[in-house]
Each structure stands twice: as C-alpha cells, then as structure tokens.
C-alpha cells in the first residue's frame, strides 16, 4: 500500500480509537472548563497554517481565559516578550491560563480535540507543527534563512506530534525546529511515523507538552 494511503488509514483508525478511549476525559474536561471560567470549550485562537499554506481552525480545549489572544496583544510589554520568546509564555507566569487550563496543558489533555482535525483531513498523527499565520511570518522575517525550509515543511500536513516534539519540544528554537520539520517532510516514511509516535508517549507522560 502506497505511503499516503497507509498514512491516511492509520490517521483515521488512530483518531477514531483515541477519541473513543478518551471520550470520558473529553466529557469531564469540557464540563470542568465551563465550570472553571466563562467562555467556549474550545480555544478561540487564530487560524493555523496547514499543508500548502491552507488555513484551518485547530481544535484545542480552552486552557486560557476568553479572548486570551486579544488580551495578549493589549499588553505591549508582554506581547513583545511573547514574540521574542518563540511565541511562548511560560505557563507559570501567564496570567491568562485558568486553573483547569494548567492541568490540561501539563497533561497534554488540551490536545485531544486535534483528533477531530485529523478525521477532517486537516492534520495527521505525525507531521510538522501547525504555526499561527503571524508567528510563521514573524519567524521568517527574523530568520530569513529558514524560508525555504518553511516551504518544504508546508508540503505535508501538520501533525499532532512530530520530530521537534520528541527532540526537545517547546525548548527547540525556530531555526532548529523548522529544520527538523523540513527533514521530516523530505524523508517521511511509515517507519519514521511509528518511531515518532512511540517516542511521543514518554514525552507526554513527562509533562513536556505545550
């Protein structure tokens, strides 16, 4: 069976099985989010860049207050730090993260809804990171040498997990991260996908998500 068809088959089966097994956690998390703070169950974040630069809505459980992204931009000092720190703010120092959100992010439970994206064909179990439009543009402006690598990484679907997650995750700087993603896009194979999925399990258990 050709790799693209095998990969899609594994994506569909994997997403269905994982959603079924995680359905109790899905329900409990949704209820906890609504009880803990006002706002939608899923994060109200900007669109992400997918395969072929096509934009899509990435589903994640909301771990922050309502309109968190808009609130971030209102505080120029924090927003400037956010951009300089690879578009990340440490969970412990981010006032936008809710009490339930800290647990969801620490355990990577907030990622569960992405199986919906996989079923829709917007994502895969394994692939490059799905960047925000603004984030990708800013990083390429800061590191112009990465533009060709970005083009290569966008030839495949973004993934729930990927080479950068199992090689340091959020601690990996953009140039190194996009290099890993581009290398994956060029050398992708079923065996590589399986190895990454296996390595993802201990990374999640150690609480290295987000």
Buried (B, 14 or more C-beta within 10 A) or exposed (E): EEEEEEBBEBBBEBBEEBBEEBEEEBEEBBEBBBEBBEBEBBBBBEEBBBBEEEEBBBBBBBBBBBEBBEBBEEEEEBBEEBBEEBBBBEEEEBEBBBEBBBBBBBBBBBBBBBBBBBBEBBBBBBBBBBBBEEBBEBBBEEBEEBEEBBEBBBEBBBBBBBBBBBBBBBEBEBBBBBBBBBBBBEEBEEEBBEBBBEBBEEBBEEEBBB
